[in-house]
Amino acid sequence: MPIIAIIAGVRLVIYPKDHLPPHLYALYSGHEAMISIATGEVLEGKLPLPKLREIRTWLMAHQDQVSYIWREIRLGRYTGGMML
């Protein structure tokens, strides 16, 4: 489970061989949310609203990079490393 970023204490991860649509998981203090990379919409789960807002803001600013990493992870070509 590659951690692609930690934003405001929330770990953002993408699981290899995960299903469509492109999404990431936000993990924070016992909360877990599956978030669409394209829209920032919560597809499953939940996060505290202030954390969700921060994640959405970050995601919209880094959407192209996160989409690229999602594709690379699915193809087994991701070499790791977190985004800032």
Backbone bond lengths (Angstrom), bond angles and torsions (degrees), N, CA, C in turn:
res aa  C-N    CA-C-N  psi(-1)  N-CA   C-N-CA  omega(-1)  CA-C   N-CA-C  phi
1 M - - - 1.441 - - 1.519 108.61 -
2 P 1.322 118.13 93.42 1.456 121.29 179.38 1.532 112.26 -66.79
3 I 1.318 115.10 126.79 1.466 120.58 172.00 1.516 105.74 -84.95
4 I 1.332 116.92 120.13 1.460 118.95 -178.06 1.523 111.94 -93.97
5 A 1.338 117.42 -22.73 1.460 120.41 178.89 1.522 109.06 -167.00
6 I 1.319 114.46 158.80 1.463 121.46 169.30 1.519 105.70 -125.41
7 I 1.322 115.97 115.25 1.453 122.66 -175.76 1.526 108.31 -120.26
8 A 1.316 116.59 119.52 1.468 121.94 178.69 1.529 111.61 52.62
9 G 1.324 116.00 37.61 1.460 120.62 179.71 1.513 115.02 81.86
10 V 1.319 117.76 1.50 1.466 123.09 179.74 1.520 108.42 -99.03
11 R 1.328 116.72 122.53 1.467 121.19 176.16 1.517 109.62 -80.99
12 L 1.310 116.38 129.72 1.463 122.01 177.40 1.516 107.46 -108.66
13 V 1.322 115.84 121.30 1.457 121.06 -175.90 1.527 110.36 -129.43
14 I 1.330 114.20 153.97 1.464 121.62 173.98 1.515 106.24 -128.10
15 Y 1.307 116.29 126.03 1.460 121.05 -179.48 1.526 110.75 -87.66
16 P 1.337 117.37 132.17 1.467 119.43 175.48 1.533 109.89 -61.93
17 K 1.314 115.58 147.94 1.468 122.66 176.92 1.521 113.04 61.19
18 D 1.326 116.84 24.62 1.461 120.65 177.36 1.527 108.78 -79.38
19 H 1.304 117.13 167.20 1.465 124.21 -172.94 1.524 111.68 -86.01
20 L 1.313 115.04 166.82 1.460 122.90 172.46 1.520 109.03 -78.12
21 P 1.286 120.27 158.51 1.449 129.97 -1.73 1.530 110.83 -75.22
22 P 1.339 117.33 163.85 1.462 119.98 178.63 1.529 111.52 -55.98
23 H 1.313 116.00 128.31 1.459 120.64 -176.28 1.524 109.79 -155.13
24 L 1.306 114.89 167.32 1.451 121.16 173.85 1.517 107.38 -131.58
25 Y 1.308 115.04 167.25 1.458 120.89 177.04 1.513 108.41 -111.40
26 A 1.313 115.90 135.17 1.453 123.10 175.72 1.527 107.18 -108.26
27 L 1.321 116.46 121.79 1.463 122.81 -176.61 1.522 109.10 -117.16
28 Y 1.330 115.65 123.79 1.459 119.71 -177.88 1.527 110.66 -152.73
29 S 1.310 116.77 115.34 1.460 123.13 169.48 1.533 113.36 45.97
30 G 1.327 116.42 52.90 1.461 120.92 178.49 1.516 114.61 84.02
31 H 1.319 117.53 -3.95 1.468 122.05 177.08 1.519 108.59 -101.15
32 E 1.314 115.57 148.79 1.457 121.28 175.40 1.520 108.78 -143.95
33 A 1.334 115.41 133.24 1.460 120.06 177.68 1.516 108.82 -135.24
34 M 1.314 115.95 138.61 1.458 122.47 173.00 1.529 105.77 -95.87
35 I 1.343 116.04 121.88 1.461 121.44 -172.01 1.523 110.16 -121.25
36 S 1.318 116.09 131.43 1.463 122.17 177.28 1.520 109.87 -64.55
37 I 1.324 116.89 131.35 1.457 120.70 176.52 1.527 110.01 -70.22
38 A 1.306 117.81 -35.47 1.465 121.71 -176.55 1.521 113.62 -71.56
39 T 1.339 116.51 -36.69 1.471 119.09 -172.05 1.521 115.02 -119.40
40 G 1.329 117.81 -18.42 1.461 120.60 -174.09 1.516 112.95 79.65
41 E 1.332 116.46 3.34 1.467 121.81 -179.59 1.532 110.20 -72.24
42 V 1.327 116.02 140.91 1.462 120.79 174.33 1.527 107.59 -77.62
43 L 1.327 116.08 118.56 1.457 121.69 -179.01 1.524 111.59 -88.72
44 E 1.327 116.30 -33.18 1.467 122.82 177.33 1.516 108.40 -153.85
45 G 1.314 115.67 153.38 1.454 120.63 175.19 1.517 112.35 79.14
46 K 1.356 115.06 -164.66 1.455 118.81 179.19 1.524 110.55 -161.38
47 L 1.329 113.55 159.48 1.457 124.12 175.60 1.513 107.28 -133.62
48 P 1.338 117.43 157.76 1.465 118.29 171.11 1.535 108.82 -57.98
49 L 1.313 117.15 138.50 1.462 122.36 -173.41 1.533 113.46 -54.83
50 P 1.332 120.40 -43.72 1.477 118.13 178.32 1.532 112.71 -60.56
51 K 1.313 118.16 -37.83 1.463 121.58 178.24 1.517 110.30 -69.01
52 L 1.329 117.41 -41.38 1.458 121.42 178.68 1.532 110.63 -60.66
53 R 1.315 117.35 -41.37 1.470 120.59 178.62 1.527 110.90 -61.17
54 E 1.325 116.33 -43.33 1.466 120.50 179.54 1.528 111.09 -63.71
55 I 1.322 116.04 -41.78 1.467 120.53 179.65 1.525 110.07 -64.91
56 R 1.314 117.58 -43.77 1.469 120.26 179.49 1.524 111.41 -62.04
57 T 1.321 116.85 -43.61 1.458 120.80 179.15 1.527 110.12 -60.37
58 W 1.327 116.44 -46.95 1.458 120.92 179.26 1.531 110.70 -63.52
59 L 1.331 116.63 -44.89 1.458 121.24 -177.19 1.527 111.33 -61.97
60 M 1.316 117.87 -43.20 1.459 120.13 -179.28 1.536 110.77 -65.79
61 A 1.333 117.69 -30.62 1.469 121.11 178.20 1.527 112.05 -76.83
62 H 1.333 117.44 -21.35 1.463 122.11 -175.54 1.530 112.91 -123.00
63 Q 1.306 116.28 21.67 1.464 121.53 -172.67 1.532 113.07 -57.53
64 D 1.317 118.23 -44.05 1.464 120.26 -179.29 1.526 111.51 -63.43
65 Q 1.330 116.35 -43.45 1.462 120.23 179.90 1.523 111.58 -65.38
66 V 1.332 116.86 -42.15 1.464 120.76 -179.85 1.530 110.19 -66.40
67 S 1.325 117.35 -39.77 1.479 120.54 176.87 1.519 110.62 -61.35
68 Y 1.322 116.49 -42.17 1.467 120.97 178.61 1.533 110.17 -62.78
69 I 1.317 117.07 -46.97 1.468 120.75 179.63 1.524 110.03 -61.66
70 W 1.329 118.41 -40.57 1.467 121.86 178.84 1.531 110.15 -57.89
71 R 1.341 116.14 -46.40 1.469 119.96 179.34 1.525 111.20 -64.19
72 E 1.312 117.48 -43.40 1.462 121.04 -179.30 1.533 111.34 -64.06
73 I 1.320 117.71 -40.24 1.469 120.84 177.45 1.524 109.54 -62.99
74 R 1.322 117.52 -44.61 1.467 120.72 -179.29 1.524 112.26 -63.94
75 L 1.320 117.06 -30.35 1.464 121.47 179.36 1.526 112.52 -87.95
76 G 1.324 116.27 -2.36 1.467 120.55 178.60 1.515 113.61 75.85
77 R 1.335 116.61 21.04 1.461 120.31 -176.81 1.525 113.68 -108.10
78 Y 1.306 117.78 0.74 1.464 120.61 -177.78 1.514 110.06 -75.00
79 T 1.319 116.17 126.32 1.460 120.41 -176.55 1.526 112.77 -96.77
80 G 1.301 117.04 3.25 1.458 120.28 176.34 1.514 112.30 97.50
81 G 1.303 113.19 -174.23 1.459 120.61 -177.12 1.508 111.01 96.86
82 M 1.311 114.02 144.76 1.460 119.73 -179.14 1.521 109.92 -100.63
83 M 1.314 114.91 152.74 1.455 121.79 172.35 1.516 107.17 -82.78
84 L 1.288 116.16 157.46 1.471 120.17 176.01 1.491 111.13 -98.91
